[in-house]
Amino acid sequence: MNISALLTSAGINIAVCLILLALYSILRKQPSNWSVYFGQRVATSRSRRTDPCFERFVPSPSWIVRAWQTSEEDLLAIGGLDAVVFLRIVVFRQLGGADIYIYFDLSLSVSPYSIRTFAIAAVIGCFVVIPVNYYGQKRQYQQIPLESLEVFTILNVQEGSKWLWTHCLTLYILTCSACVLLYFEYRSIAKMRLAHITESPPNPSHFTVLVRAIPWSADETYSNSVKNFFMKYHESGYLFHQMVHRAGTIQKLMSDAEKMYMVLKAASIDRNCTPGLMQCGPCTDHTNSFKILSCEMEAGKEEKADSVDIDSAGTEKVFGFSSLIFVTVHAIFVLMLECAAAFVFFKTRYAAVVVAQVLQSSNPMLWVTDSAPEPHDVYWSNLWIPYGQLWIRKIATLMAAIAFMLVFLIPVTFVQGLTQLEQLQQTFPFLKGILKKKFVSQLATGYLPSVILILFLYTVPPTMMLFSAVEGSISRSGRKKSACCKILYFTIWNVFFVNVFTGSVIRQLRVFSSVKDIPAQLANAVPAQASFFLTYVLSSGWASLACEVMQLFPLLCNLIKRFIPRIKCDSPEAALSFPYHTEIPRLLLFGFLGFTCSILIPLILPFLLVYFVLAYFVYRNQILNVYVSKYESRGQLWPIVHNTTIFSLVFMQIIALGVFGLKRSPVSSGFTIPLVICTLLFNEYCRQRFHPIFKNHAAEVLIDMDRRDEQSGKMEEIYQQLHSAYRQFTLTPHDLFKSESSSHHEGCNDTQDPENVKPGLRGEELSQVNGSIKIV
């Protein structure tokens, strides 16, 4: 591939980006697209923006200006700590409480993957490394557009060249700058995490422990077992507990009960009934769980012509009896479908964290305790999974993910065949005439391979999310975190390693037969794939950001919704949450490519710099306007970023060792080995210093929060909130009947709503005032 083919690919992607961004600036002003581009405002019920009729059809950069001017405090208030941490991957600021300007006096912030890091790399690469590579050996030079990309890589440098010290110096500058920025950022985000925990309103998850693998007993229920166990061993801190149930089965039964209640209610009002009777006429609404028997008028008597109004006593009796049936069925089936898991609530945060981290039984497979996720973060469908199955599920999903990665070798190998024009002509002889045309050959080798691979990669996120759900994660953020790791490993393997070692699967496996040859193999193979990596950054980077801001799939769904079923209202529940599991792996992959190719293919660095500048505006705009923060993990994804950065740096240094060995530069190789050791030592220091903050809660922080709440008298209020914090069912008797009293006419006596039967409170009485009936 030559420079002209690269420029063709760049031109196509630039045109696509400009068109999509111009369309976005117009479509976002249309009132019909409000729910697509302003889901954040729809969810928070903020007022709509009105633009003049003419301005609605004129492209404008106003969204870029607002994204630039929004402060980090506003982003924290709108998107939460996870959104701020994500943006720090792109652009970071306020390290250690004040802006630290390193290398450049810019108002932008620092990050191992951000504008600053790759600005440093791009400046060094363009003005130092690229000239050294281009003039690395004596040869006959052509015009720049006709030059092959290989002359700009390190393969063009002669063996034993004294100019290889520039590559070694570049290696040191990039590694040191990345480590310095990474340290400050890790420290800053750790402080933000602690501040978010201490300054936020009381969080129910801090008082709650999820206990699983509750042993079954023939003498008592799961609920009584939990109560007796924690009253015996944690009596001073135990408050109460709430059992976990098979939500799907109970929800279906509750829905059937709701249908029965509605039939009774409609019959009591719309039909002619004798006061005191429950229903007249046959009931035709049957469900799988309940059947309503018909009641008839006296046999042999003719119906009266005039309708008989239902008095308040009759209505009250109907409502009371149907309510009693609903609550009775709810209580019976809730008690029958308990799982061996429960949420246990404690009086203090410190008591909860101690229980969560201490082994509860001599058998580690029983009474397993973990810190509970936030209420909105709970992944209810996985809580009923027996704890003994989790290790089997993890092994099964790991094997399934590996199998999926191996199957994906087929499209990757096909894509790599497209990058080689000679191989493409041999495989498809009938295309020889077409491929001889200059533009077609440039399009086939410079643009299509990356586009085809991107289309195949769209199947990866939903597949990995499915694997993560089957794996048994107890929280939605945990499921996204697991999917994020899987997608990251998958993309690095398939986009980088499989594409580097092109050819058949057997050849790819044979490359790794000798471990000591890996650096040399990579030193030869990575520069040979310069064309693919450059076009991949253009297609998967630039174009994907334009598609992200356009929201193509939600836009299509909105058009279908408005013109086929003609739904005009915007539902707040339809707002999307930020797809961290897809966007973080993409950013980390480009950071990995940037570090790996920094001295091998320095021409990639300016393209990456443009990508991160565009990502800065796009992601800030999406967090401000589109995505809604439905739950908070408090920056739990940052350790993944840190570990991937360290891996990228070490991998870059290992490849540099192979390059210096091939180029016979022992001095450069000798200086690179200490750099690898220092990078690993830096990673170990950060792991010991900062990682525990993201894994556990500090006792001093929790105790100070407990004392502060006790002194202010907030503890009782917090205890009351805990009763309704972890609400498993979307439909409860309270929801069904809470508005009933307001719907009765003023002449009726108010009927007290049945108490909400809380899952797990076995042994408590449910009182029904109407008939003085108690269900035990």
C-alpha positions, 0 to 999 in steps of 0.5 A: 500500500502506498501513500496515495491509497492511504490518502484515498482511505483518509479522504473517504473517512473525512467525507463520511465524518463531515457529512454525518456531523453536519446531519447530526447538527441538523437532526438534533434540532428537529422536535421529532428527534428529541428523545434520540439526541436529548435522552438525558433531558427527557429522563430528567423532565427538563424543558425542550429547546426551541430553535427558529424555523430557519436555524433548524435546517442549518448546520451549526457547531453549537454542540461542540462549543457547549461540550468544550465549555462544560466543566468537570463538576457539571459532568459529575453532576449529570453523568456521575463518577463513571462518566468523569472517569471515562472522559479522563481516559480521553482527556484528564484534568485537575490532578491532585486538586490543581491543573498540572501542565506537563510538556505543553501549556494547554487548557486540555488535560492529561491522560495516558491515552489522551490528546497530551500523550499522543501530542507528545508522541506525534511531535516526536514521531513526525519530526524525529522518528519518521525522518530517521526511518525515511532516510534510514538507508541509501536508495532511489527516492520517489515522489511522496504519494508513490512511496510505499508505507514501509519506507516510513517504518523502522524496517527501512533503517539499516542494520547497525545504524547509529540513528537507532538511539533516537528510537530508544530515546523516544521509547524512554520519553513515551514510557516516562511520560505515560507512567508519570501521567498514570500515577497522577491520574490513579491518585486523583481518581482514587481521591475522587472515589473516596470523596464521592463515597463520603460526600454523597447521600447515604447509600443503602448498599453501604449497610447491606450484605448479599449472602448466598449459599444459605444451607437448606434445613428441613426444620426451618425456612431460609428466612428463619435460617438467615435470622437465626444465623446473624442474630447468633453471630452478628447480633450487635450489628444485625438489623433485618433481612430480605429474602431473594425470590425467583422473580420471574415466577412471582411476577407472573403470578402477581400479574395474574392476580392483578388481572383478577382484581381488575375483573372484580373491580370492573364487575362491581361497578359496571354490572347490576349486582345485589349489595353484598354479593361479590360479582354477577354474571359469568366471568370470562377472564381466565388466567393460568393461575386463577379462575374466577367462579361465577355467581348468579342471581336467585333462580326463577326470578325475573331481572328487574328492569331498573338498574340497582346502584351499588352502595358504598358498603357493597363497593367496599366489600368487593374491594376489600375481598379482592384485595385480600385475595390478591395479597393472600396469593402474593404472600403464599407464593412469595413464601414458597419461592424463596431462594438460598440468597438474601440481603442482610441489613446492618446498623452501621456501615462498618458492621456491614463491611466486616461481615462482607469481608470475613469468612462466615463458615468453616465451609467456604461454599456456605454462607458466602457474603459480598458487599451488595450492589446499589439497588438500581445496579442489582442484576436480579435474574442472577441472584437465584443461581446456586452459588455452587454453579458459579465456578462451572459457569465461569469455566463454561463462559471462558471456553465459549469465549475462546471458541468464539475467538477461534471461530472469528479467525475465519473473517479476520483471515479473509479480511487480511487476504484483501490487503494483499493485492496479489493474493486477492488476484490469485484467489479471484482471477475474474477480478484481475481486470477490475483490480488493475484500475488504480482507484479500485485497487486503492479502495480494495486494499486501503478501505474495504478490509477495515470496514468488513472487519468492523462489521464483523466486530459489531457481533462481539459486544452482544455476544460478550454481554450474553457470556457475562450474564451467564457467568453469574454477575450479581450487578449490572455494572459487574456484568458490563465490567466483565463484558468490557474485559472480554471485548478488550481481550477479543479485540486486541487478539483479533485486531492486532495479533491475528492480523499481524500473523497473517496466513493460515491458522496453522502458520499463526500457531507455529509463530508462537512455538518458540518463545524467544523468537516472539520479539523478533517475529513481532518486529518483522510482522508489525511494520508489515501491517502498517497499511491495515492499522492505519486504515483501521484507525481511520475507519473504526476510529473516525467513522465510528465516532461520527456514527456514535454521535448520529445514533443511527440505530436509535434514530431508525427506531424513532422513525419507525415508532413515529410513522408506523404505530404513530407513537408521539410521546417520549418515554423517560424509561427509553433513555439509554445508559452509556455503553462503557463495555464497548467504548472503553475497549475501543479507546484502550485498543487505540491506545495499545496500537499507539504505544505499540506502533510509536517507533515502528509505524510513527505515521499512525500517531497523527491519525490517533491524535485526531481521533482523540480530539474528536472523541473529546467532543463527541463523548462529552456531548453524549454524556451531557445530552444522550445517555442517562446514569442509571447506576454507579460503580464509582470508577471501578473501570479505572484499574482496567485502564491502568492495567491495559496501559502497563501491558501496552508499555511493556509490550512496546518495550518487548517489541523494541527489544526484538527490533534492536536485536534485528538491527544489531544495536546492542547498546539500545537493547541494553538500555531497553531492559532496565526500562522494562523492569522499571515499568513492572516495578511502577505497576507493582507500586500502583497496585499496592498503593491504589488498587485496594481503594477500588476493591474495598472500603476503608474502615476509617472512612466508614466509621467517620460516616457512621459517627457523623450520621449518628450525631446528626440523627439521620440513622433512623431515617436511613433505617426506614429507607432500607425497608424499601431500597431493594425492591425486587418486584415491579408490582406489589399490592401497595402499588395496586391499591395505593390509589384506590382510596382516592378513586372512591367517592366521598361517601365511602369509608376509607379502606386501609391498604393491605401491608406490603408483604416484603420478601423474606419476612416469614413469620410476620402477620399480614393484617387486613382491617376490612375483615379482621383477617390475619394471614400467617 
